[in-house]
Amino acid sequence: MRKIIGFTGSHVLYFLADCLDLVMDKTCSRRFFPLYRKLLVRSADVENWGGGGGAWGMLWAKLR
């Protein structure tokens, strides 16, 4: 159950960061960059909390 929550939470946070990046790109503003960075860091934190192998586990496994 913990891995499912970690996987889902990590994807949701990354999706929100991606949406925020689109807003920053369209407005040519970096005003929300601190929030963007926090969302990305929290995404990784949630994945690690879930035991790894979540949203980015497969990607990192391919790169190794």
C-alpha positions as CSV (number, residue, x, y, z in Angstrom):
1,M,0.0,0.0,0.0
2,R,2.9,2.3,0.8
3,K,4.4,1.9,-2.6
4,I,1.1,2.7,-4.3
5,I,0.7,5.9,-2.3
6,G,4.3,6.8,-3.0
7,F,3.9,6.2,-6.7
8,T,0.7,8.1,-7.0
9,G,1.8,11.0,-4.8
10,S,5.1,11.4,-6.7
11,H,3.3,11.5,-10.0
12,V,0.7,14.0,-8.8
13,L,3.4,16.3,-7.4
14,Y,5.4,16.0,-10.6
15,F,2.4,16.8,-12.7
16,L,1.6,19.9,-10.6
17,A,5.3,21.0,-11.1
18,D,4.9,20.5,-14.8
19,C,1.8,22.6,-15.0
20,L,3.5,25.3,-13.0
21,D,6.4,25.1,-15.4
22,L,4.1,25.7,-18.3
23,V,2.6,28.8,-16.6
24,M,6.1,30.1,-15.9
25,D,7.1,29.5,-19.6
26,K,4.0,31.2,-21.0
27,T,4.3,34.2,-18.8
28,C,8.1,34.4,-19.1
29,S,8.2,34.7,-15.3
30,R,10.3,32.9,-12.8
31,R,8.2,34.2,-9.9
32,F,6.9,30.7,-9.0
33,F,10.3,28.9,-9.3
34,P,10.6,28.4,-5.5
35,L,7.3,26.6,-5.5
36,Y,8.2,24.6,-8.6
37,R,11.5,23.5,-6.9
38,K,9.6,22.5,-3.8
39,L,7.1,20.4,-5.8
40,L,10.0,18.5,-7.5
41,V,11.8,17.9,-4.2
42,R,8.6,16.7,-2.5
43,S,7.9,14.4,-5.4
44,A,11.3,12.7,-4.9
45,D,10.7,12.7,-1.1
46,V,7.3,11.0,-1.5
47,E,8.8,8.4,-3.8
48,N,11.6,7.6,-1.3
49,W,9.0,7.4,1.5
50,G,7.1,4.9,-0.5
51,G,10.1,2.6,-0.6
52,G,11.5,3.8,-4.0
53,G,10.7,2.2,-7.3
54,G,7.9,4.6,-7.6
55,A,7.5,7.2,-10.3
56,W,11.2,7.4,-11.1
57,G,12.4,4.0,-10.1
58,M,12.0,2.4,-13.5
59,L,13.7,5.4,-15.2
60,W,16.7,5.3,-12.9
61,A,17.0,1.5,-13.3
62,K,17.3,1.9,-17.1
63,L,20.0,4.6,-16.7
64,R,22.2,2.4,-14.5
